[in-house]
Amino acid sequence: MAAVLLAMGAAAVAPPAAAQSLTDRFKSLFGGGSDDKEQQNLPAGGPPVDPTEGLTCPQVNIRAGASTYAVAVPGKQAVGNDVRFQASIVKTARECNLNGAEIVAKIGIQGRVVAGPAGAPATVDIPVRIAVVQGGIGEKVIATKAYRTTVQMTGDGSVPFTIVAEDMVYPVPPPGANADNYVFYIGFDPQALTPERGKKRK
């Protein structure tokens, strides 16, 4: 596991060219680099009216204990030499838009998969869950949805991945609710890879 974490740290310091292009794609999805153009095209009367003014876009937090996703060989625990691969979340971004009485959020997640001592498979499924949560006294889940992506492993054993969720929809906070208490929680969710069973079985 020490070797796995060391490799992950090295990857973060000096990402390969593929990771850089992925970062550019990630930025383009969220309008990276457009601020300067908008400032240059401002009308003489002042800045244009922002239709989303007053809209609070919650922060993105990683759930405790869900920041990494390690998989072991069958029948073993994901520790030491039995680890096949480990995924981690590196970067997040979010964007919110108002659509009537609902908020449509676009949430981006960047991460990296590193092969473990036991050897990673040719393809790796990455499961992630995103939840809109109202914090405060008695935390309340407003909306939640699972996402997944498949990563093709390479010879160097360190591959970046990206997930962009464009369909997280939740109601506008009701009058009296503190919108600042809302937060986007993200994290790896292995159960997202398993089809849901009927509720008849306990």
N, C-alpha and C positions, 0 to 999 in steps of 0.2 A: 504493500500500500504506500510505503514511503516513496518507492520509485514512481508510482502512479502520480502521487501528489507533486513530486519534483518535476515530472514531465509536464504536468498541468501548469505549474508555475512558470516553467521555461516557455511554454506556449504563449502565456499571457504577456511575457516580456518581449518576445520576438515572434509575432504571428506571421505565418506564411502568406504568400501573395494571395492565395485563395481566401484567407480570412479577411484580408484588406478589401477585396472586391465585395465580399459579403457585407462588410461594414458599410460600404458605399451604398449597397442596395437597401440596407436597413435605414440609412439616413434618408434616402430618396422616398421611402414609403411614408415618412413623416415630414416631408417638405424641408429636409435639411438644406441649408444654404439659400433659402428663399427670403430670409429676413432683409438682407441688403437690398434686393430688388424692390421689395415692398416699400422700403424707406425712400428709394430713389423715385418711385412713381406716385408719391403722395401729392394730392391736389393742393393748390395754393390755399384753399380755405381751411386746411388742417387734415388730420387723419380721417379715413373713412369710418363709418359706423360699423362696429363689429357686431354681427348678429348673435354671437355667443357671449356678449358682454354680460358679466354677472354669473356665467356658468362656471361652476367649480368642477374641475377634472381631478378626481382623487389621485393621491400618490400611489405608486406601485411598491408594495412591500413583499418580501419573500417570506413565506411561512417558516416558522422555526422548525427545524428538522426536515424540511423539504427542499433544501437548497442543492442537494446532491442526490444522484440516483446511481447506485452501484448494483451490478448484477453478477452473481457468482455462477460457477458450474453447478449443474443440477445436483440437489441434495446437500449442497454446502452453503455456508454463510459467506456474505460478501466481505471477507476480511483476508488480508495477507495474500498468499499466492493463489487463492481460490477465486479472486476477482477476475472476471472476464472483461468488463469495461466499467467506466465511471463517467457520468455526465454531470456537468455543473452549469449553473446559470451565471452569465458574465455581465450582461447588460440588459436594461429594459427601457421601454419608451411607451408613452401613451398619448392619445388624442381623443377629445370628446366633442360631440356635436349634438345640438338640440334638434329633435324631431317630434314636434308636437308636445305631448305629455311624457315623452321618453327621451332618454339619453342614449345615444349610440356611441360606444367606445371602441377605439382601435388600439389594441395593445400588442406591442412587439417584444419578443424575447429572443435574445442571443445567448448562445451557450457553446459548450465544447464537449466532445466525447473523446476520452482517452482510453486506449486499450490497456487492459490489466495484464498481470503476469500469466494468467491462464489463457490468454489469447482471445481477442474479440471475434465475433462472427463477421461474415461479410457485410451484413446489414444489421442495423440496430434501430429498434423502435423506441422513440422518445415520447413518454406520456406526460402531459402537463395539465394542471387544472388552474383555472382562473375564477376567482370569486369576487363579487362586489359585497362588501361587508360594512354594515353600520356599526361603528364602535360605540364606546361609552359603557354605561351600566347595562349589562346583559347584551353581549354582542349578538347581532342579528344578520344572517346571511340574506341578502336581497336577491342575488342571482348567482348562479354558478354553472360552469360548463367545462367539459374536458376537451382537450385537443391533443393531437399526436402527429408526429412526423417521422419519416424513415431516413436514416443517415447511412450512406454508403461509406464503409470504412476504407482507409487507404493504407499503403505500406508503412507509412511513418507512424500510424496508430494514433493520430491526433487530428480530429476533424471538427470544424465548426458546424453549428446548425442554427437555424432561425425559424421561429414560429410567429406568424402575424395573425392575431384574432381580430377580425373585422366585424364580428356579429355579436359582441357583448352588449345587450340591450337591457336597460333597467329603468324603472319609473323615476321621474323627477322627484327629488325629496319633497315630501308634503310640507305644507305651511307649518312653521314651528319647529321643523327638524333642522338640525345643524348639519349642513352639507359638508362642513369641514371634518365631520366625524366619519365620513365615508372613505373607504380605502379599497384599492384593488390588491387582493392577496393572490400571489402566484406560487407555484411549487410543483415538484414532480409528484405524480400520482400513479403508481403502478396499477391500481385498480382500473384505471382508464383503459388498460389493454385487455381487460377481461369483460366479455359481454355480460350485461346485467341479467341476473337470474330472476325468475318469477318470485313474487313475494309470498307464495304459498309455502315454500320451504323455509325452515328456520335454521 
